[in-house]
Amino acid sequence: MTTATTLPTSTDPAQVWFARAAPHAPEAAAVPFTASFQATISLGALAGGAAVDHATPSVVMAPGGTVAALATVVIVTAKRPAV
């Protein structure tokens, strides 16, 4: 049985960095990549929970909606690379 160790074709710098750190085990490199996303989501949930504890949910929703709207504008107006 032959196994090929190919790096991901993703343009995500973090994923490429993790894969290059362990070229002999790309599946193992996916573990810290996934864990980093989950840690980020956990920290966001913790910060959001702390904010709601100290304010009302509507106070927290306003900045969240603003960030979502700004992200939408950036995504829509971003130049896409030619394929």
N, C-alpha and C positions, 0 to 999 in steps of 0.2 A: 504494500500500500504506500503510495507516494503522496506526501502532503506538500502543498506549495505554501510558502510564506510570502504572501503579497501584502503590500501596504494598502490601506484603504485609499480609494480614489476621492475621498471627501476633500472639500476645500476648507473644512473646519480646522483651524490651526491646532486646537487642543487635541483633536482626535489624531491628527498626523503626528503631533509631538509624542503622544502616548504610544502610538504604533512604532515610531522610530526608536523609542526607549527600549522596546522589547521586540525587535524584528523577528526573533525566533519563536515568539508566542503571541501572535496578534489577538487571539481570543482572550488571553490573559490581560492584554493591554486594554481591552474593552471594559474590564472591571473597574479600574480607577476612573475611566472616562464616565461611566454610568454613575459611579459613586459621587463624582464631583457635581453632576447635575442634581442628584438627589440631595446632596448637602446644601446646594444653593437653594433649592425649593424649600428645604426645611428651615433654613435661616430666614427666608422670606416669610414663611408662615409664622415663625417665632416673632419676627419684627411686626408683622401685621397683627398678630394676637396682642402683643404688648401695646400697640397703638390703639387698638379697640378697647383695651382695658382702661386706658387713660383718656379716651375720648368716646364719642358716639360713632356708631358705624357709618353714619352719613358724612361725618367729618373725614373719615378714612377713605370713603368712596370717591370724594371729589379729587384728591390728588391721584388716586388710582385711575380714575377716568381720564384725567389730564395726561398721564403718562401713556395710557393706551391710545389716546387720540394722537399724541405726538409720535408714537411709534408707528401708527398707521400712516401718518404723513411722510415720515422718513422712508418707510418701505415703498410707498406708492411713488414717491419722487426720486428714489435712488436709481442711478444709472445701472442698467444690467449689462454684463459683459456680452459681447457678440459671440454667438455660438457657431 
